[in-house]
Amino acid sequence: MIVDCHIHLYGEREKVGENVDELLGYADRLGIDKLVVCLGPQLCQQPDTRRLEMDTEYVRQAMDHAPERIEGLVYGSGNHVEKSLELMEQHIANGPMRGVKLWVCRRCCDAALDPIAAYAGELMVPSLQHTFLKAGGSKPTEARPCDLVELARRHPQTQFLAAHCGGNWLHGIRTMACQSNIAVDVSGGEPEAGQTEYPVRSLGPERVLYGSDAAGRSFASQLGKVVGAEISDNDRSLILSKNAVRIFGIQ
Ligand SMILES: [Zn+2]
């Protein structure tokens, strides 16, 4: 089995079923079985509470359309904590969703995010966090790996997932290695030599997950990072599916 832990389902909001079928068609070509979907059909820098609701509902509809193939995350925002907690209760505590995606509308080390991180720990689901160090400077509210380390240190009972290994993956992995409740996904960016081998060596294979960031990136370019890595078959199967099954509680 292959699980892609970082997916965006773009397209028209009203055509969620068609959007799912199209994306699954591409996933099928590469033998990818399950997609963990987050956020909404278009990205929005500062989503309001209505947007959080609508986009979480969109992901929920995607799950309903293909329950064997699609897993979903609640859309969480540090600027709308009450609404985020409400959605987590509705769709995780009382529903089938597998975790929360914390959007970058507020720096993730901010104490305002504490109730969301704590509730994820209570529900025993992961919090997926975009982390990106940009050569030209990150956006003011964009999470850097060191910001996630701060949040994860305050919530040792919560499992965090750092998307993109921090963007600058060498630096990101070194920064996050010390915090054992942070795992990383290899999604985004072009494939580079050593990109999967390095976190396997530094963090251990149990803390590395395959993700693509599709449809912003192709499945093939991202899957190649893992399929082409010089690692053991056992480590590869942890990265491609077993870690996601364990962390998201996928059946
Ligand atoms: Zn993403």
Residues whose N, C-alpha, C, O or C-beta is under 5 A from the ligand:
A	BS01	ZN	D213
